[in-house]
Amino acid sequence: MAISKSRFMLQGLLLALGLLTRIPIPLQQLPSNIDASLKTVSAIFYPVVGAIIGCLLCVFLLLLLQFFPASFSPLVQAALVLFLWVMVTGAIHLDGLADAVDAAFASHKSPERALAVFRDPSAGPMAVVAVVLLLIMKLAMIESLLIYDNDSDSYYSCIAIVAASTLSRLNGLIFMANTPYARQDGLAANIILDAYQKIIIIFVLLSFTLLWLLTHFFTSLLIILMLGAWALYWRSFWLKKINGYTGDCVGALIEVSELITLFICLWLVPSTSGL
């Protein structure tokens, strides 16, 4: 039975929310059989899901600042924001980071070995170290942004959080659109984004423009360039390892992309203070 285009797009958004977050979705709105076309459309909504996550975090942060302005230090506020960030996503991308680090160190130039490690639910010591270090760095950056906000009475930390959450998933979408999938099965199998390249370009231009308006031209340009460089490196790395990517590769890409965005926003705070 044919469904309308608007309903099909809604299903794509709901599927993306279900895959990338722990936000409850009406499962009855999704078909019993999720085919390649719906999975492909859901991938287009990854940046939208990122924006939703970022906005939820900002609403939480603003409520925190409104009702507990002096009770919590910036470190406690940052820890609560980071806790919610992990909870909303279900730590799915952190799991991808851990698996990607394990696969990178344990593959020994064997694609079969790397793919086997990706499927292994256990985490090695290097994976634990990578996740812990990333969370510590993210916590420190969020805290520093909140300290800047307290000094300047602005909402720059909210801009940085939304930008990090949105652009990282846009980076993941671009990565998926330009990298072959390494398995015959899996959540991302049969996702072909060739027909949506124009939409992806529009997303990039729109993100750059909004970030430029909210921060500074150089800030937005550097973020786009650094995220692009990171995605190119990550693509090249896994093409050599396994001739493509897995969902865990995308999760790791997203986590590091969030960190890069937060770092650049924090680094270039003085450039935006006069805007």
C-alpha positions as CSV (number, residue, x, y, z in Angstrom):
1,M,0.0,0.0,0.0
2,A,1.5,3.3,-1.1
3,I,2.0,6.0,1.5
4,S,2.3,9.8,1.0
5,K,5.7,11.4,0.7
6,S,5.1,13.5,3.9
7,R,4.3,10.3,5.9
8,F,7.4,8.6,4.4
9,M,9.6,11.5,5.4
10,L,8.0,11.4,8.9
11,Q,8.8,7.7,9.2
12,G,12.4,8.5,8.2
13,L,12.7,11.1,10.9
14,L,11.2,8.8,13.5
15,L,13.6,6.0,12.4
16,A,16.5,8.3,12.7
17,L,15.4,9.3,16.2
18,G,15.0,5.7,17.2
19,L,18.5,4.8,15.9
20,L,20.5,7.7,17.2
21,T,18.7,8.5,20.5
22,R,16.7,7.1,23.4
23,I,13.9,9.5,22.8
24,P,10.6,7.5,22.8
25,I,9.0,7.3,19.4
26,P,5.6,6.0,18.3
27,L,6.6,2.6,16.9
28,Q,3.2,2.1,15.4
29,Q,4.1,4.9,12.9
30,L,6.9,2.7,11.5
31,P,6.3,-0.1,9.0
32,S,7.0,-3.7,10.2
33,N,9.5,-4.1,7.4
34,I,12.1,-1.3,7.2
35,D,13.5,-1.4,3.7
36,A,16.6,0.3,2.2
37,S,14.7,3.3,1.0
38,L,13.4,4.2,4.4
39,K,16.9,3.6,6.0
40,T,18.3,5.9,3.4
41,V,15.8,8.6,4.1
42,S,16.4,8.2,7.8
43,A,20.1,8.9,7.3
44,I,19.2,12.3,5.7
45,F,17.6,13.3,9.0
46,Y,20.8,12.6,11.1
47,P,21.7,16.3,11.2
48,V,18.1,17.1,12.2
49,V,18.3,14.6,15.0
50,G,21.6,16.3,16.0
51,A,19.9,19.6,16.2
52,I,17.1,18.1,18.3
53,I,19.6,16.7,20.7
54,G,21.4,20.0,20.9
55,C,18.2,21.9,21.6
56,L,17.2,19.5,24.4
57,L,20.6,19.9,26.0
58,C,20.3,23.7,25.8
59,V,16.8,23.7,27.3
60,F,18.1,21.6,30.2
61,L,21.1,23.9,30.6
62,L,19.0,27.1,30.6
63,L,16.6,25.6,33.1
64,L,19.6,24.6,35.2
65,L,21.0,28.2,35.1
66,Q,17.5,29.6,35.8
67,F,16.6,27.6,38.9
68,F,20.1,26.8,40.3
69,P,22.1,29.9,39.3
70,A,24.4,29.9,42.4
71,S,24.0,26.4,43.8
72,F,26.0,24.5,41.1
73,S,29.5,25.4,40.0
74,P,30.3,25.4,36.2
75,L,31.9,22.0,36.7
76,V,28.8,20.5,38.2
77,Q,26.6,22.1,35.5
78,A,28.9,20.7,32.7
79,A,28.8,17.3,34.3
80,L,25.0,17.3,34.3
81,V,24.9,18.5,30.7
82,L,27.4,15.8,29.7
83,F,25.4,13.1,31.6
84,L,22.2,14.1,29.8
85,W,24.1,14.1,26.5
86,V,25.2,10.5,27.0
87,M,21.8,9.4,28.3
88,V,19.9,11.0,25.3
89,T,22.1,9.2,22.8
90,G,22.2,6.0,24.8
91,A,26.0,6.1,24.5
92,I,25.7,4.6,21.1
93,H,28.4,6.7,19.6
94,L,30.7,6.1,22.5
95,D,30.2,2.4,22.0
96,G,31.2,3.0,18.3
97,L,34.3,4.9,19.4
98,A,35.3,2.0,21.7
99,D,34.8,-0.6,19.0
100,A,36.6,1.4,16.4
101,V,39.6,1.9,18.7
102,D,39.7,-1.8,19.5
103,A,39.4,-2.8,15.8
104,A,42.1,-0.3,14.8
105,F,44.6,-1.8,17.3
106,A,43.6,-5.4,17.0
107,S,43.2,-5.9,13.3
108,H,46.9,-6.4,12.3
109,K,46.1,-5.5,8.7
110,S,43.4,-8.1,8.5
111,P,40.0,-6.8,7.4
112,E,38.3,-10.0,8.6
113,R,39.9,-9.6,12.1
114,A,38.9,-6.0,12.3
115,L,35.3,-6.8,11.3
116,A,35.2,-9.6,13.9
117,V,36.4,-7.1,16.6
118,F,33.6,-4.7,15.6
119,R,31.1,-7.5,16.4
120,D,32.7,-8.3,19.8
121,P,30.7,-6.7,22.6
122,S,33.7,-6.6,25.0
123,A,36.0,-3.5,25.2
124,G,39.7,-3.6,25.5
125,P,41.9,-1.3,27.6
126,M,42.6,1.0,24.7
127,A,38.9,1.4,24.0
128,V,38.3,2.3,27.7
129,V,41.1,4.8,27.7
130,A,39.8,6.4,24.5
131,V,36.2,6.8,25.9
132,V,37.4,8.1,29.2
133,L,39.8,10.7,27.7
134,L,37.1,11.9,25.3
135,L,34.6,12.4,28.1
136,I,37.1,14.2,30.2
137,M,38.0,16.5,27.3
138,K,34.3,17.1,26.5
139,L,33.6,17.9,30.2
140,A,36.5,20.3,30.4
141,M,35.4,22.2,27.2
142,I,31.7,22.4,28.3
143,E,32.8,23.8,31.7
144,S,35.1,26.4,30.1
145,L,32.3,27.5,27.8
146,L,30.0,27.9,30.8
147,I,32.6,29.9,32.6
148,Y,32.8,32.2,29.6
149,D,29.0,32.5,29.6
150,N,29.0,33.4,33.3
151,D,31.6,36.1,32.6
152,S,29.9,37.5,29.5
153,D,26.2,36.9,30.3
154,S,25.7,35.3,26.9
155,Y,24.5,32.0,25.5
156,Y,27.6,31.0,23.6
157,S,27.8,27.6,25.2
158,C,24.3,26.8,23.8
159,I,25.5,27.8,20.3
160,A,28.5,25.6,20.7
161,I,26.6,22.6,22.0
162,V,23.9,22.7,19.2
163,A,26.7,23.2,16.6
164,A,28.6,20.2,17.9
165,S,25.6,18.0,18.0
166,T,24.3,19.0,14.6
167,L,27.5,19.3,12.6
168,S,28.9,16.0,13.9
169,R,26.0,14.1,12.6
170,L,26.1,16.0,9.3
171,N,29.7,14.9,9.1
172,G,28.6,11.4,9.7
173,L,26.1,11.7,6.9
174,I,28.7,13.1,4.5
175,F,31.0,10.2,5.5
176,M,28.4,7.6,4.8
177,A,27.5,9.2,1.4
178,N,31.1,9.0,0.2
179,T,32.3,5.7,1.7
180,P,31.3,2.2,0.8
181,Y,29.8,0.0,3.5
182,A,32.2,-2.8,4.5
183,R,29.6,-5.5,5.3
184,Q,26.8,-7.4,3.4
185,D,24.5,-6.9,6.4
186,G,24.0,-4.4,9.2
187,L,22.0,-1.3,9.9
188,A,23.7,0.8,7.2
189,A,23.6,-2.0,4.5
190,N,22.0,-0.9,1.2
191,I,22.0,2.8,2.2
192,I,22.7,4.6,-1.0
193,L,22.8,8.4,-0.7
194,D,23.8,9.3,-4.3
195,A,20.4,10.8,-5.0
196,Y,20.6,13.1,-1.9
197,Q,24.0,14.8,-2.6
198,K,22.3,18.1,-3.4
199,I,20.4,18.0,-0.1
200,I,23.6,17.3,1.8
201,I,25.3,20.3,0.1
202,I,22.4,22.5,1.1
203,F,22.8,21.2,4.7
204,V,26.4,22.2,4.7
205,L,25.8,25.6,3.3
206,L,22.9,26.2,5.6
207,S,25.0,25.1,8.6
208,F,27.9,27.3,7.6
209,T,25.7,30.3,7.2
210,L,23.8,29.9,10.5
211,L,27.1,29.3,12.4
212,W,28.6,32.4,10.7
213,L,25.6,34.5,11.8
214,L,25.7,33.2,15.3
215,T,29.5,33.2,15.9
216,H,32.0,34.5,13.4
217,F,33.1,33.8,9.8
218,F,36.5,32.4,10.7
219,T,35.0,30.2,13.5
220,S,32.5,28.7,11.1
221,L,35.0,28.3,8.3
222,L,37.6,26.6,10.5
223,I,35.0,24.2,12.0
224,I,33.8,23.1,8.5
225,L,37.4,22.7,7.3
226,M,38.6,20.8,10.3
227,L,35.5,18.5,10.3
228,G,36.1,17.9,6.6
229,A,39.8,17.1,7.2
230,W,38.9,14.7,10.0
231,A,36.3,12.9,7.9
232,L,38.8,12.5,5.0
233,Y,41.4,11.0,7.3
234,W,38.9,8.7,8.9
235,R,37.6,7.6,5.5
236,S,41.1,6.9,4.3
237,F,42.0,5.0,7.4
238,W,39.1,2.5,7.2
239,L,39.3,2.1,3.5
240,K,42.8,0.7,4.1
241,K,41.7,-1.4,7.1
242,I,38.4,-2.9,5.9
243,N,37.7,-1.4,2.5
244,G,34.8,0.7,3.8
245,Y,33.0,1.6,7.0
246,T,30.7,0.1,9.7
247,G,28.2,1.8,11.9
248,D,30.8,1.9,14.7
249,C,33.1,3.9,12.4
250,V,30.3,6.5,12.0
251,G,29.8,6.6,15.8
252,A,33.4,7.3,16.4
253,L,33.5,9.9,13.7
254,I,30.5,11.7,15.4
255,E,32.1,11.7,18.8
256,V,35.4,13.1,17.7
257,S,33.5,15.6,15.4
258,E,31.7,16.9,18.5
259,L,34.9,17.3,20.3
260,I,36.5,19.2,17.4
261,T,33.6,21.6,17.2
262,L,33.6,22.3,20.9
263,F,37.3,22.8,20.9
264,I,37.2,25.4,18.0
265,C,34.3,27.2,19.6
266,L,36.2,27.4,22.9
267,W,39.5,28.3,21.2
268,L,37.9,31.2,19.2
269,V,35.8,32.6,22.1
270,P,37.7,36.0,22.0
271,S,36.8,36.3,18.3
272,T,33.1,36.1,19.1
273,S,33.0,38.1,22.3
274,G,32.4,41.4,20.5
275,L,29.5,40.2,18.3
